[in-house]
Amino acid sequence: MPELRVVPRSLFGKVVSDKMQKTVVVEVVRIERHSLYGKVLRRKTKMKAHDELSKCKIGDQVKIVYSRPISKGKCWRVAEICVKKT
């Protein structure tokens, strides 16, 4: 039987807080259309992501991937820093 390969879910967002140790808060913005009126809405979600080396700073654009639960509210980890804020 062939092995099923699962591609981990990944999102892009902006770091809004780096006050915790090995953890950053990433704000992910998604655009959706209102079901009845059709107006374009921007929805923001904040999620905690694991940053092992604490390289991320506020304002960086990062890619996060879904992983096993690391703590009560943290089940994402930083895969890469796409754009560093200077």
Number of C-alpha atoms within 10 A of each C-alpha: 3 4 5 6 6 6 8 9 10 14 16 20 23 23 23 17 16 19 11 11 11 15 21 26 22 28 19 18 15 13 10 12 11 10 8 6 7 9 10 11 11 10 10 12 10 14 18 22 24 22 21 12 9 14 14 24 18 16 17 19 21 21 19 25 18 17 16 9 11 12 10 6 10 18 16 24 23 25 17 15 18 13 12 13 10 6
